[in-house]
Amino acid sequence: MSAFVTVATVDQIPPGTGRTVEVHGVWIALFNVGGVYYAVDNTCPHAGGPLGEGHLTDEVVECPWHGWSFNVRTGERSGNPNITVACCPVKVEGNEVQVALPPELERYRS
């Protein structure tokens, strides 16, 4: 796992919203679910859509391109848990939201 990188402050991502952030050259979708932050690979495995731009309902984000949805806590696709997106470790230090790349995304690191 890579080192944690500060990608946002807590006030930049209100509850129920998400955004796309960069961690070591890899695009990550970061979400605030009721004050708890989750991060997943930004690329939808269906057609490469940007999950960080999707609509978040509870802990499920819907890809804006074709509607595939994923649980941001587990990375599992709704209705088919065999299809997943990588989940990234997230921590909050003070008011900074920090994300690290998991091993499965390290190969894309720049």
C-alpha positions in Angstrom: 0.0 0.0 0.0 1.2 3.5 -0.8 1.6 6.3 1.6 -1.5 8.4 2.5 -1.9 11.6 0.5 -4.1 14.5 1.5 -6.7 14.9 -1.2 -9.3 17.2 0.3 -10.5 18.9 3.5 -13.6 17.6 5.2 -15.6 20.7 4.3 -14.9 20.2 0.6 -17.0 17.0 0.5 -20.3 17.4 2.3 -22.3 14.3 3.4 -24.0 12.6 0.5 -21.5 13.9 -2.1 -18.4 12.7 -3.9 -15.6 14.0 -6.1 -12.7 12.8 -8.1 -9.2 13.1 -6.6 -5.7 12.1 -7.7 -3.5 9.9 -5.6 0.0 9.3 -7.0 -1.3 9.8 -10.6 -4.3 7.5 -10.2 -7.9 8.9 -10.3 -9.9 7.9 -7.3 -13.6 8.6 -6.4 -14.0 9.9 -2.9 -17.3 10.0 -1.1 -18.8 11.2 2.2 -21.5 8.9 3.5 -22.9 10.4 6.7 -19.5 11.8 7.8 -17.6 8.6 6.9 -15.3 8.8 3.9 -14.9 6.0 1.4 -12.7 5.9 -1.8 -12.8 3.5 -4.8 -11.2 3.3 -8.2 -12.8 6.1 -10.2 -13.1 3.9 -13.4 -16.3 1.9 -13.8 -15.4 -1.6 -15.1 -18.3 -1.5 -17.5 -17.2 1.2 -19.9 -14.7 3.4 -18.0 -17.2 5.9 -16.7 -16.1 8.3 -13.9 -17.7 7.0 -10.7 -16.7 10.2 -8.8 -19.2 12.1 -11.0 -22.0 9.6 -10.2 -25.0 10.1 -8.0 -24.6 8.8 -4.4 -27.6 7.3 -2.6 -26.7 6.1 0.9 -23.5 4.2 0.3 -24.2 3.3 -3.4 -22.9 5.3 -6.3 -24.4 5.1 -9.8 -22.1 5.5 -12.8 -23.2 8.5 -14.8 -22.6 6.8 -18.1 -24.6 3.6 -18.0 -26.1 3.3 -14.6 -24.0 0.5 -13.1 -24.0 1.0 -9.3 -21.4 0.1 -6.7 -21.3 0.1 -2.9 -18.6 2.6 -2.0 -17.9 0.8 1.3 -17.3 -2.7 -0.2 -16.6 -2.0 -3.9 -19.2 -4.6 -5.0 -21.6 -4.0 -7.9 -25.2 -3.9 -6.9 -26.9 -7.2 -7.9 -23.6 -8.9 -8.9 -20.9 -8.9 -6.1 -18.5 -10.8 -8.4 -17.9 -7.5 -10.2 -16.0 -5.0 -8.1 -14.0 -1.8 -8.0 -10.9 -1.5 -5.8 -11.4 0.2 -2.5 -8.8 2.5 -1.1 -7.9 3.1 2.6 -9.1 6.5 3.8 -8.3 8.4 7.0 -9.1 11.8 8.4 -6.3 13.7 10.1 -7.6 16.9 11.7 -9.6 18.4 8.8 -7.7 16.6 6.1 -9.0 13.6 4.2 -6.2 11.3 3.2 -6.2 8.4 0.7 -3.7 5.6 0.0 -3.6 3.3 -3.0 -4.3 -0.4 -2.4 -2.0 -2.9 -4.0 -4.3 -3.6 -6.9 -4.0 0.1 -8.0 -0.3 0.5 -7.4 0.6 -0.6 -10.9 -1.1 2.5 -12.3 0.9 4.8 -10.1 2.9 7.5 -11.9 
